[in-house]
Amino acid sequence: MPNEETSNPQQHTANVKQMLNDVIRHLSEDVGRIEEPRAEELFETTAEVLWNWEQHREHPVVNEEAKT
C-alpha cells in the first residue's frame, strides 16, 4: 500500500479511489459465486451504487438551469 503518512490530498484521493474500485470489483465477482438470492442482489446493487457514485464524482452533471 502507498505511503499513507503523506499530507498530499491527491495521493489520499488516489488511494481511496483504488480501494473503492477494488470493492466494486470484488462485489461484482462475488455476485456469481453467491447462491443466496437476497445476498446476490445486495452485492449487485451495492456494486452498481458505488460505481455510479464514482462516475458522478469524476464527471459531475452540470445543472444548466442553476446557472441562469
C-alpha positions in Angstrom: 0.0 0.0 0.0 1.3 3.5 -0.8 2.7 5.7 2.0 -0.3 6.9 4.0 1.8 9.4 6.0 1.8 12.0 3.2 -0.3 15.1 3.5 -0.9 15.2 -0.2 -4.7 15.1 -0.7 -4.3 13.9 -4.3 -2.4 10.8 -3.0 -5.1 10.1 -0.4 -7.8 10.6 -3.1 -6.0 8.2 -5.4 -5.7 5.6 -2.6 -9.4 5.9 -1.8 -10.4 5.6 -5.5 -8.3 2.4 -5.8 -9.9 0.9 -2.7 -13.3 1.8 -4.0 -12.6 0.2 -7.3 -11.3 -2.9 -5.5 -14.5 -3.2 -3.5 -16.6 -2.7 -6.7 -14.6 -5.4 -8.5 -14.8 -7.8 -5.5 -18.6 -7.3 -5.1 -19.1 -7.9 -8.8 -17.0 -11.0 -8.8 -18.9 -12.4 -5.8 -22.3 -12.0 -7.4 -21.7 -15.1 -9.5 -20.4 -17.1 -6.5 -23.3 -16.5 -4.1 -26.3 -18.8 -4.2 -28.5 -16.8 -1.8 -30.7 -14.5 -4.0 -31.0 -11.7 -1.4 -27.3 -11.6 -0.8 -26.6 -11.7 -4.5 -29.0 -8.8 -5.0 -27.3 -6.8 -2.2 -23.9 -7.3 -3.7 -25.0 -6.4 -7.2 -26.9 -3.3 -6.0 -24.0 -2.1 -3.8 -21.5 -2.5 -6.7 -23.8 -0.5 -9.0 -24.4 2.3 -6.5 -20.7 2.6 -5.8 -19.8 2.5 -9.5 -22.4 5.2 -10.2 -21.3 7.4 -7.3 -17.7 7.1 -8.6 -18.8 8.1 -12.1 -20.7 11.1 -10.9 -17.9 12.2 -8.6 -15.4 12.1 -11.6 -17.9 13.6 -14.1 -20.4 15.8 -12.2 -23.6 16.7 -14.1 -23.8 20.4 -14.6 -27.3 21.8 -14.0 -27.7 24.4 -16.7 -30.9 25.8 -15.1 -29.0 26.6 -11.9 -26.6 28.8 -13.8 -29.2 31.2 -15.0 
